[in-house]
């Protein structure tokens, strides 16, 4: 019988933390050791194989201290991190393997690669991104929108400035990101390439939050066998 992966969930009482915890409990490949949240992060899980983080930027920073101290591989699905927090993740990855992605969807990983290729062929087009999420989401624009903008820039000969929202006339050398918040929308991302004669649109719609939890479990299965370093969806699906 295949050895079970012993997992703990950081931010287990949140919406996504609850979903991923339940998914682990119903997955025969995993053993759910428990969750950590808010002020209970001093709990010790010395026999864990991996920690999965669906918390907040501040919570992720506490998780890193916990993971490094206990030599635990980590999966980070938290978004809205600032530059200082991103640098702390990079430094922590020198000591433990870390899988980090703003979006755990396989299809989004494919879309990212498609956009890079399209951008290289549509250098003269105006490029805009529209993302829509539920009214409880704390960060805007979404981490996925930023991920897609970076993918587009990686395909352009001359990377463009990224503009969050807009007032007045757009500049040719920019990529605009607009955010909508309302209702219970799981996540929608559309990228449009405009020229004077036609528009090409690539859209991804998430119908269920379980897809992100499922992706996190795939990432956990991958990261426990890696050396210290920073990994992402490209490593998982290549």
Secondary structure as GFF3:
##gff-version 3
##sequence-region A 1 238
A	DSSP	beta_strand	5	10	.	.	.	ID=ss1
A	DSSP	alpha_helix	15	25	.	.	.	ID=ss2
A	DSSP	beta_strand	30	36	.	.	.	ID=ss3
A	DSSP	three_ten_helix	38	40	.	.	.	ID=ss4
A	DSSP	beta_strand	50	53	.	.	.	ID=ss5
A	DSSP	alpha_helix	57	69	.	.	.	ID=ss6
A	DSSP	beta_strand	73	76	.	.	.	ID=ss7
A	DSSP	alpha_helix	83	92	.	.	.	ID=ss8
A	DSSP	beta_strand	97	100	.	.	.	ID=ss9
A	DSSP	alpha_helix	106	121	.	.	.	ID=ss10
A	DSSP	beta_strand	126	133	.	.	.	ID=ss11
A	DSSP	alpha_helix	143	155	.	.	.	ID=ss12
A	DSSP	beta_strand	161	164	.	.	.	ID=ss13
A	DSSP	beta_strand	174	181	.	.	.	ID=ss14
A	DSSP	beta_strand	187	194	.	.	.	ID=ss15
A	DSSP	beta_strand	199	206	.	.	.	ID=ss16
A	DSSP	alpha_helix	210	223	.	.	.	ID=ss17
A	DSSP	beta_strand	229	231	.	.	.	ID=ss18
A	DSSP	alpha_helix	233	237	.	.	.	ID=ss19
###
